[in-house]
Amino acid sequence: MIEVEQKAKLKAKRTAERLAKRKALVDSFSPNGNVSADMMAAVLGIGVSTLWAHVKAGKIRKPLKLSARTSVWSGKYAEYVRDNGFDQGGQL
C-alpha cells in the first residue's frame, strides 16, 4: 500500500513540475522573435505531441527548420493561432 502512495506522490510531483514549466514558458512568451515547439504548445494550451499532430493535419503550418533537431515558428504566428484558432492556423 505504501508503494502505491509513493507512486501517487511522485506522479503528482511530476505533474506539478510539468505545469510549472509550461507556466514559465507562457509567462516568458513574446510575439517578437521565434518560438520552439515547447513554447508553441504552451502558448496554445496543448501538448507537444498534439502540436505535431496539428502540423501533420495541416491545421498549423510547418515550422522553420533551423537544424536537424531545431524547429521554430515566428512569435507573431503563435499569437495569431492562439487568438484565431487552429483551423485558420495555416493561412497566415
N, C-alpha and C positions, 0 to 999 in steps of 0.2 A: 504494500500500500504506500509506503514511503517513496518508493521508486516512481510511482505514478504521480505523486505530489511534486517530486523534484522535476520530472519531465514537464509538468504543467507550469511550474515556476520558470523553468528555462525557456519554454515556448513564449510565455508572457514577456520575459525579458527581451528575447529576440524581436518580438513584435514591437515593443516599446522603442528599441534601438532603431528598427526599420522606419517607424513613424517619425522619430526624431530626425533621422537623416533626410527623409522626404520634406519635413517642415523646414529644415535648414536650406535645402535646395530651393524650395518655393520662396522662402524669405530672401534669398540672395539673387532671385531671378531679375534680370534686366533685359528689356527688349533690344538693347543695343549690344551687338556682338552675336556670337554663336552659342548654341546650347547643345549639350551632349544628349544621348538617349535617356540617361538617368534624369537629367534636368527636364527634358521634354515631357517624359512620362509623369514626373512630379507636378509640373505646371498643369498638365491636362487632367490630373487626378486618376491616372490609370497605371497599371503595371508595365514594366518594360516589355514583357512578352506580348502584352495586349497592344502596345505601341507598334511593335514589329508586325503583328497580325494586321493592324490597320494599314500599315505601309504596304504590305503584300496585297491587301484587298483594294488598294488604290484610294482609300479614304484619307490618307495622309501622304503627301508627296515623299519621294525618296530623298534621303539626306545627301549632303555633300560629303564625299569620301575624302578625308584628309590623308589617310594612310590605310593599310590593310585592316587595322583594328580600331580606327577612329572615324566616326561619322558624326556630323553636326548639322543642325538646322539653324536658320537665322532666328534670332530672338524675336524679331517682328513677326515672322511666320508662326512661331509658337504662340505668341499673343493673339494673332488672328484666329488660329484654330481654337484656342481656348474660348475666345469671345463668340465665334460663329459656328462652332461645332465641326464634327468630323466630315460630314457629307460634303461640305464646301471646301474642305481642307486642301484638296489637290488643285484648286482653281486659282489660288493666289499667285 
